[in-house]
Every structure is written in structure tokens, then in C-alpha cells.
């Protein structure tokens, strides 16, 4: 695994014109691949991680609900503020 010297992003292998390159998707940096071996990504996802992922998705929904509640409260505060400003001006 190699990283871009310009921006620090992961360099992705690319085959073009029968040559192998490592290319940065963010800034476009390109260099010849020094290794002829292929890149293999391995990883196992256990049942625990799957359950945690579901919990994370659930919390996103809760955050959206919280934002909506906060918006409603801000609207109410704003209305009270406007009413108090009107009563002070009279």
C-alpha cells in the first residue's frame, strides 16, 4: 500500500498501455508501479461489527430527528423574540 506524496491519499493501481501505474484519485499524481504483484484487499466482517454498523445507522436517524427538534425550538425562540421586540417598540 502506498500513499500520494502530494496529498497523502491512497494510490490506486491502474493498468494503461500494458504498463502498471499507481494513481492518486484526488490530485492526479501518477507513478510507475515498482511491484509486479497484484494488490489484494482482505478482511473479514464478524457478526459483532455488522450489529454495530446497524446501530451506527440508527444513530444517524436519531441525529436527523434531533436536528429537526432543534430547528422547531429555534423557530419558537425566534417567534418569542419577535413578539418581545414588538411589545418593547410599542
C-alpha positions as CSV (number, residue, x, y, z in Angstrom):
1,X,0.0,0.0,0.0
2,X,1.4,3.4,-1.0
3,X,0.3,6.9,-0.4
4,X,0.5,10.0,-2.5
5,X,3.5,12.3,-1.7
6,X,1.4,15.4,-2.6
7,X,-1.9,15.0,-0.7
8,X,-1.5,11.8,1.3
9,X,-4.3,9.8,-0.4
10,X,-4.1,6.1,-1.2
11,X,-2.6,5.4,-4.6
12,X,-4.8,3.1,-6.7
13,X,-3.3,0.6,-9.2
14,X,-4.1,1.2,-12.8
15,X,-3.1,-0.6,-16.0
16,X,-2.8,1.5,-19.1
17,X,-0.9,0.8,-22.3
18,X,0.4,-2.5,-20.9
19,X,2.1,-0.6,-18.0
20,X,1.2,-0.6,-14.4
21,X,0.8,2.7,-12.6
22,X,-0.2,3.9,-9.1
23,X,-2.6,6.9,-9.4
24,X,-4.0,9.3,-6.9
25,X,-7.7,9.9,-7.4
26,X,-7.6,13.2,-5.6
27,X,-4.8,15.2,-7.2
28,X,-3.9,13.0,-10.2
29,X,-0.3,12.1,-9.1
30,X,0.9,9.2,-11.2
31,X,4.0,6.9,-10.8
32,X,5.2,3.6,-12.1
33,X,4.3,0.6,-10.0
34,X,7.5,-0.8,-8.5
35,X,6.0,-4.2,-7.7
36,X,4.7,-6.6,-10.4
37,X,2.5,-8.4,-7.8
38,X,-1.2,-7.7,-7.7
39,X,-2.9,-5.8,-4.9
40,X,-5.2,-7.9,-2.7
41,X,-7.6,-6.5,-0.1
42,X,-8.5,-8.9,2.6
43,X,-10.8,-8.5,5.5
44,X,-13.5,-10.4,7.4
45,X,-16.5,-8.8,8.9
46,X,-17.6,-10.5,12.1
47,X,-21.2,-10.6,13.3
48,X,-20.3,-8.1,16.0
49,X,-19.2,-5.5,13.5
50,X,-22.4,-6.0,11.5
51,X,-24.5,-5.3,14.5
52,X,-22.5,-2.3,15.4
53,X,-22.9,-1.0,11.9
54,X,-26.7,-1.2,12.3
55,X,-26.5,0.7,15.5
56,X,-24.5,3.4,13.8
57,X,-27.1,3.7,11.0
58,X,-29.8,4.0,13.7
59,X,-27.9,6.9,15.4
60,X,-27.8,8.8,12.1
61,X,-31.6,8.7,12.0
62,X,-31.7,9.9,15.6
63,X,-29.3,12.8,14.7
64,X,-31.7,13.8,12.0
65,X,-34.6,13.8,14.4
66,X,-32.6,15.9,16.9
67,X,-31.8,18.4,14.2
68,X,-35.5,18.7,13.3
69,X,-36.4,19.2,17.0
70,X,-33.7,21.8,17.4
71,X,-35.0,23.7,14.3
72,X,-38.5,23.7,15.8
73,X,-37.2,25.1,19.1
74,X,-35.2,27.7,17.3
75,X,-38.4,28.8,15.4
76,X,-40.3,29.0,18.6
77,X,-37.5,31.1,20.2
78,X,-37.4,33.3,17.2
79,X,-41.2,33.9,17.4
80,X,-41.0,34.7,21.1
81,X,-38.1,37.1,20.3
82,X,-40.0,38.9,17.6
83,X,-43.0,39.2,19.9
84,X,-40.9,40.7,22.7
85,X,-39.3,43.1,20.3
86,X,-42.7,44.2,19.0
87,X,-44.0,44.8,22.6
88,X,-40.9,46.8,23.5
89,X,-41.2,49.0,20.4
90,X,-44.8,49.9,21.4
